[in-house]
């Protein structure tokens, strides 16, 4: 069983290492890690700016996420990472469902993922997300194009 818990200061070192290993493939493809990872200082950014969670399985931290509340009842999944040893086993879908359930007032979820991360595209589309846009976050890095995804929650209307 996997559970969500708020990130404590004492979790940051473990989560940073998990995030780095989770996004190593992206670093190789695009030349950089996601902005949530501060590799130079070996820490995570933004955890104090949003809702920060660790994923715990049998008392072991296996990943984490940062969620931001945006305007009108929307939420943005700023980062989601899972230890490579737990990927491709169905844990991601369970975790994404737990995150969405954590915010029952959400009428829409949004996120970005790299254009060449086909596994991510499949993962999010399987969970009901649809691609809505694409853009280059850094005009100096033409290797990294992001796809924007969103999921509207049926039966909920924007405030």
Beta strands, then each sheet from edge to edge (+ up, - down):
strand 1: 2-6
strand 2: 37-38
strand 3: 43-44
strand 4: 51-57
strand 5: 60-69
strand 6: 74-82
strand 7: 108-114
strand 8: 130-135
strand 9: 146-152
sheet 1: 1+ 4- 5+ 6- 7- 9+ 8-
sheet 2: 2+ 3-
end
